[in-house]
Amino acid sequence: MDLFQVQAEYPKEIVHNSSQEINLDDLDVSKNVLICNVKKDNVRHFLDGTAKIYYTGKEFPSTIALNKLYYFIPFFGLKCGLGFTGIRDLYLIKIARVGTRKEGELDNDPRDLRLVFELQFVKHLYEQYQPHRLNIWNTFTDTTLEVLSAASNKQVPHAQDATVFNEGDVRLQKGKLTHIDCFAGPGGICTGLHAAGLQTLIAIEYIKSCCETYSANHPQVHVIHSDIRQVTEEQILPYIPANGVDLVTSGMPCETFSTAGNTSRSFYDDRQFLYREGIRIAQIANAKMILFENVPAITSKREAKQSGDLIVNILKRELRAAGYGNYIEVVLDSTKYGVPQKRNRFFILACRFPEWKLQSPKPTDTPLVTVKEALAGLPNVIANSNQEGKEYTEEHSDYEQLMRNDAFWHRETMSSKDILNHMPMKHRACTLQRFALLNQGDSLKSLFDRYQGEERERLQEERILPKKMFIKRNYRLKPDEPSPTVTSHCLDEFVHPEYDRALTVRECARLQSFPDSYNFVGGPYIVPHIDRTVQDKYEQIGDAVPPLLAYAWGKKIKEIFAEND
């Protein structure tokens, strides 16, 4: 496809500009589009060496000017029919020449708009800018692709179509099972599967802050920020093996099926059918297995708009129709897999091969991990001090050592030994007074039961107690047992077992079994629960799958493949 053949008219500023020089200060690179001429079969070469591009920006810089520029290069192949959505890395423009120059014409004839540039990937610049890539990406906008698409009669994707947060190298690692992570969140499933020896190739996630956290911690995964319903096979196939992947995981949003909150919302929330997207992605990727994850209450929720049948029954029928009729279903207790948290989750493991014997992970033989063991080594931080805890204490536990063992998680050793995300929250004086009233195992409900009549009215007037009682609020953890379920509201729900403050992000991450080197970089520290398209660090953690539970599944799935190899 010649991209220039579909552009109806070149800007007059280019055609009639005979100058060979341009003021770089006036060059608005945010409105210049570099479209890469890369086909499906050699996309990896774009990351390895050189690549040719056509320049179609409104401004037309000279060869001299271009040779002085380093570019973050947006690659919008999907919109131009090439089947890709985003390669954005640092390249040096090595050679610039006129691609269609005829004999006798000037090298830089301003009437010839088909300048071709050869780009050389600059590794040291990539490494230098890696921490800033997410911010830099957002500075680029597209001004010509709609013209190109309209001229070539190709549909322009929806405005919320995929943005790639991390291109990923997508080089297959020998001997590893391959994985696509749907509804990926901040990366809980990927972290556990990676520790078990699987390779995640693609992650799909709707929440931007989750994508930021995911891509920062899993730089080799192709992270697609998109509504999964808009993700196409052109965005999947270039990044997976030709014969498909081994596993697709699908942990669709659980609020619709949860017993918490409004029990009627499954009657109007279309998210109850997002499981179909996991099946669709698995079919596109020719996946051998699908692993679905959700709250146990999904087994009792009904589809009310049409059949009224149980959602889980519809899911199983659609699995059979899609060729995944061999499946098992099970509810697993996270505490039996090393997670210091009482968290039950429903799973369906489905397979394309009817003869394969499917099994769920067996519980570990080790005792339950307590809150005290989970938080060992983390120093106390003082509410309202704005002083983040950076240095570990001398308190140790087997679980604490596991969270600090990057070799187990197959992660690169932390460049800094400082503790990450251990900043204390800011609390009002009246809130701190409320926390001081809580015994271990008490919650806000306990205080409402304990204080009655005039005494409660006084506490409410002093704002130590709120006017309304919330059952799941301000629970002071018991140190000698696992914590209750960590949810997206964990900041409000838990109080430290010993200190009068809420848990830090790192403490919540410990309860979810995220390793200490996992940095929750995406989104704000905390935001009000008013927009489900934004998640702060606490919400990211609360909605994630515990990595140790995913690790147990990864080990079992590897066993199943080994038995049927």
Summary of the structure (lengths in Angstrom):
residues: 565
radius of gyration: 26.8
end to end distance: 41.8
largest distance: 98.2
contacts: 1804
relative contact order: 0.10
helix: 33%
strand: 15%
